[in-house]
Amino acid sequence: AQKVTQTQTSISVMEKTTVTMDCVYETRDSSYFLFWYKQTASGEIVFLIRQDSYKKENATEGHYSLNFQKPKSSIGLIITATQIEDSAVYFCAMRENTEGADRLTFGKGTQLIIQP
Amino acid sequence: NAGVIQTPRHKVTGKGQEATLWCEPISGHSAVFWYRQTIVQGLEFLTYFRNQAPIDDSGMPKERFSAQMPNQSHSTLKIQSTQPQDSAVYLCASSPGQRNSDYTFGSGTRLLVI
């Protein structure tokens, strides 16, 4: 069974700095997809960025990028030049690339606090 | 595109009553998912549909929870004989259906059972 673990419960950083949030996963599949989502204070959950396991290049999207280390089953989210509005809870998720494996398995989330 | 629409946003029910939650997925999305979010358990998968057909309900508590998708424009999650432990935010999401597709989540229904 797939499992996603985010060990950092909460992180606090100063505005305009760079922050990395950790995520490790377990899967028996050689092909899978990794996602990061953001949940704002209003409860809205928004997709941020995706990494396909068969791609060696780390995905980037605006001021979000990923640190994908497949041998370590790790997918870190890096946010550069953080802004106050980046304060939110960030979820890592995984989907295996097998028939019928359509659901995402989520980690417990990391709360990010950006201080002015 | 109004996104995934969930109604009601908030619902309060008495213990033992029935609660029905509604979801309107994004038009053209073939996969619809239901999750439950609590502080303790986080985001828990409940069930999902593909092209209106139920595919996986392995996360559903068997006795009191049921989900349906009678047409491509809406899905319902019904909880019979609600209990205080059912209190949670129930989230619906839809996806175009490819395995590398992300989800679009609705705003959720916050259910409180008193």
Interface residues (C-beta under 8 A of the other chain):
Chain A: F33 F35 Y37 S42 G43 E44 I45 V46 F47 R50 D52 F91 R95 N97 G100 A101 D102 R103 L104 T105 F106 G107 K108 G109
Chain B: A31 F33 G42 L43 F45 Y48 R50 I55 D56 V89 L91 A93 S95 G97 R99 N100 D102 Y103 T104 F105 S107 G108
